[in-house]
């Protein structure tokens, strides 16, 4: 049985954590100073206090360098020479943080911590606050990711191409505007999704979408047989110009929402279920039969909803011409929903971006991280190498 005195003598978790951090900091300090000592020996041509006829240089004391590490703030005694200065191989001459700390700052920024709050995070974790300007400067490393993404060649045929847009606030010509972020991703013959391109435009216009699609074609986009998007006229026009032979699938979820918008609130749940039943039919023939039932049931009470369904039915049933095992994945753009949610969550932390370049940089960084799991996941069944076998 442990009495109170013995219990008080047992180190508590918080004390252990503090002790461990100090041990880690001491180990980092010892390691860095040992490496610096080896480097300065090479610079001067001998060990400390050693008398040598062919000495290259002379030691000139040390100075204290404060370095932010993953264990916290560490003071390192950096030796220097009279002629050549200090060693730069171990700690870069102007570095104040280790690389993993910068990585942490970038990841915090991308994952929704504002530039104002990152300083508080680093202070809590590392004992050192970094400024907002430092966070912004470090985050510009994302430019490399953006450039690499925008220039990456598209080598595999993309059979299914998905297009969708979302809106964010960014400063444009000294005024904050609500601008569109246009997103394109595709599914290759192995059934795996790939993020293809992102661009910013003043609106979801035909010109904006055409420009994005032509950029993708210039990078090698080919093999597109079906384009899945909402009913936006700008997308339809752009697809007709760039991929005239590809079939177009109107997102059934967007169409369902459009129909619900023309229905009284008390009936929306019921009508939505009936509309979804049409597009989950086992064949196009059955879908048409269910559409006729819907029209007979609601034509008098909800003529606007019925007209909306009639107008969008043909575009929303193009998926029936493709393999049945793909229907669930190609009849809507739902695969982009989580991606858009991540963009919205992150941009809310920023508020209004100072310019379009910074907005695009962050959106692409968020997109790369959000879609990273796609690499090892099959979205739909792999396609036949000899071409898509159309459904009967």
N, C-alpha and C positions, 0 to 999 in steps of 0.2 A: 504493500500500500504506500503510495507516494504522498508524503505530507506537504503542507502548503509551502514550507521553506524550500523543499526539494523541487516542487513544481515551479516556483518562481525562478529557480536557478536554471531551468530548462530553457534554452534559446527559443524564442517565438519565431513564427514564420517570417514576420516582417524583419526581425533582426537578422535571420539567416539570409534573406534576400539582400539586405544591405551589405552584410559581410561578404557574400559571394560576389556582389558587384565590385567591391573594393579589391577582392582577390583578382578578379578578371582585369580590372584596370591596372593593377600592379603587374600582372603578367604581360599585358599589352605594352606597358611602359618599358619593362625589362627587355622584351623582345625587340621593340623598335630601337632602343638605345644600343642593344648588342649589335643589331644590323648596321646601325649608323657607325658604330665603332669599327666594324670590319671595313666599311666603305671608306672611312677617313684614313685608315691604315694604308689603303691602296693609294689614296691621294697624296699622303706625305711620304710614303715609302718606308714606313716603319711603325712599330708600336709606340705607345706613350712612354716618354722618358728615354727611349732607346737612342744611343749615340751611333750614327751611321755616317759614313763618308759620302755616300751617294744619295742623301735625302732629297726628295723632290720638293718638299715644302715644309713649313713649320706650323704647328698647331697654334691657334689663337683663341683658346678658351672655348666656352659654350654660351648658348643663349637658350632661354626657355621658349618653346613652341607649344601653344595650346592647340590641341587637336581633338575635334569631336569624333569619337568612335562609337561603335554600336554598344559599348558598355558605359558610355558617358564621356565627360570631359577629362582628358588626360594631359598632364604637363610633361613634355618630353624635353630633355636636355640635348640640344642639337650641337654637336661640335663643329668648329669651323677652322679654316686655315688662314694664314696671313695673305697668301696670293690667290688661291682658288675659291675661297669662300666656303660654303657649307655643302655637305653631300646632298644630292638631289635624287638619287636613285630610289631610296626608300620612301622618303616623303617629298613630294613635289615641292619646289621652292616656294610656291605661293598657296599651296593647299592648306585649308583650315579644317577640312572634313575628309574623312575617308570615303571611298567610293560607295560603300554600302549605305552610308548615311544619305548621300545624294539620291541613291536608288529609293530609299525609304521616303524621302521627301517627294520624289516624283510619283511614287505609287500612292502616297497619301493624297496628293493633289488630284490624281486621276480618279481615285476611288471616292471622292466627294468631300474631302476636307478643304475648306477655302484657304486661300493664301494667308488670310488674317489668322486662322486657327492653327495652321501648321506649326507656327512658332511655339504655341502652347503645347502642342504634342511633343515636339523635340525637347522642350524644356522638361516636361514630365518624364520622358523616357531616358533622356541623355544628360539632363542637367544643364543644357545650353539652349537658349532661344535663338532661332534664326529669324531674320527680318523677312517681311513680305517681298521686298525686292530680291532677296536671295532665293526665295522660293520660286519667284517668277523667272529668275535667271537660270536656275537649275532646271526648271521645267521646260526651258527651251531646248533641252536635249531631245524633247519629243519631236523636234523638227526632223531629226534623223529618221525616226520611225515613219513620219509622214512622207518624207521624200522616198524612202524605200518602198512604202506601200503604194504610192502613186506611180512608181516606175516599174513595179513588179510585173513581169510578163505573164500572160494568161496562156498556158500551153495546152491544157486539157480542154477538150470540147465541153462546153456548158450547154446542156440540153434544156434545162429549165432555168429561166431567168426571172427573178423576182424584183420588182421595183416598188418603192414606197417612199414617202417623205414625212418629215416632221418639222416643227417650227421652233425656233429659238430667238432670243433677243440679242442683237449685236449692234455695235455702233457703226454707222455707215454715213460718210460725209458729215461728220460731227453731230449726227442725230441717231438715237436708238431706234432701230427698225426691227420688225418681226420678219425674219428671213427664213427661207426653207432650207432644210438639210435633205438632200436627195440621196437615197441609199439604193445600191444595187448589189444583190448577191445571187449566186447561182448554185445549181446542183450538177455535178459532173456525172460521167457514165458509171462511176462506182457508187453513186447514190449519196455522195458526201457534199455538204454545203461549203461554199467558199465565199467570203466577203470579197467583192470585186471592186467597188468604187464608191466614193462619197464626194459630193460637191455641194457648195452653197450657192443659192440663187435668191434673187429678190422675191421670187414666187415660183410656184410649180407650173411654169409655162412650158409650151412645146419647145421653145428655144433652149431653155435650161436643161430639159431632159435630153434633147437631141445632142447637145454638147457633151453631156456625160456619156451617152451611149457611143458617140464617136470616139471619145477618149478610150473607152474600153475596147472598141474595135481596133484602134491603133496599137493597143497593148497585146492584141492577139485574140480577143473574144471571137469565138466562132462556134458553129454547131447548134445555135439556138433554135429549138423547135416549138417552144411554148413560152410566152411571156405572161407572168401572173402579176396583176396590179389591180388597183381600184378603177372606178369608172372615169377617172379624170381625163378630160379631153386632151390636155397637154401630153399626157403619157401616150394616149392612143395615137396622136399625130406623130410623135417622135418615133414610136415603134413602127408605124407604117413607113416612115422615111428610111430608117436604118435597117430594120429587119422585115422587109415586106413579105417574105415567104413564111415567117413564123406565125403560128396561131396565137390568138390572144385570149387569155382566161381572166374574166372579171372576178375579183375576190368575192366569194359568196357571203363572207361575213360582212363586208362593206355593203353589199346589196341588201342583206338582211337588215342592217341598221338603217339604210335609206328607207326601206319599206316600213319599218317600225316608226320612223319619224312621221309617217303619214297616218298613224293609227292612234286612237284615243288611249290614254295611259291604262285604263282599265282592261283593254283588250290586247295590249302589246305582248304580254307573255304568251297568250294563246296563239296569236298570229305568228309570232316568231317561231314557235314550235312547228307550226304547220309549214312555214316557209322552209325551215331546216329539213323537214321531212321530204320536201321536194328534191333538195339537192343531195340528200343521202340515199336516194333511190338506187336500186341495184342496176339500173340501165337507163339510157336516155328515153326509151319508150315509156318506161314506168314514170320517169320524171315528168314527161309531158302529160301523162294521164293524171298525175297528182296536181299538176298545174291547173288542168281543166276543172278538177274538183274544187281547188282553191278559188278559181274565178267564179264558179257557179255558187259557191257559198258566200262570197264577200263582194261580188260585183255591185250590188245595190247599196250595201251599207258602207263599203270602203272603196269607192271607185278609184281614188288616187293611189291607194296601196296596190290595187290590182293592176293599174296602168304602169306603176313603177316595176312590178314584177314582170309584166309582159315586155316592157322595153329592155330590161336587162337579162331576160332569160337566155337568149341565144349566146350572148357573150359569157354568161356564167356557167354554161354547160359544155364548154369546149373540152373540159377535162375528161369527158366520157370517151373521147377518141384515143385516149392513152391507156396503158395497162391499168387494170383495176386495182392492183396493189399499190399504185402511185396516187390514186384519187385523193386520199386523205391529206397527202402532203402538197398537192398541186392545185387544189381548188380554192385556196386562200393564201393570204400573206401573213398568216398568224405567226410564222416563224420569226418575223421581225418585231413582234410585240415586246418581247423582253428587251431587245436591243433598244427600242424607242424609250422604254421605261428607264433604262440605265442612262440614256442621254438626258432625259427630263430630270432625273434625280440629280445628276451631276451639274447640269446647267442651272438648276435652282440654287445650288451653293454659290455659283459664280454671280448670279444675277444677270446683268447685261455685260457681254464681253466688250473689251475696249476696241476691238476691230474684228473683221471677218477672219483674218489669218489666225488669231488666237483661238477663235471659236472652232475653226476647222481642225487646228492642231489637237485640241482637247477631244473633239468628237471622234477623230480617227483613233486617238490613243484609247479612248473608252471602247470603241468598236473592236479594236484588235484584241483587247483583253476579254471583252464579252464573248467574242466569237472564237477564242482560242480552243475551247472544248470541241468545236465542230470538227477539228482535224481528225480526231479518233472516233467519231461517231457516224454511224450510217443513218441518214435522214429518211431515205426511201430505199426500196430494193434496187440492187445494181441493175443497170440497163444492159440489154443484149448488145454485144459488140457489133453485130451486123446491122443494127439499127433498131428503133423502137417498133415493137410489134403492136400494131393498133388493136384495140379491143373490138370484138365482133359487134 
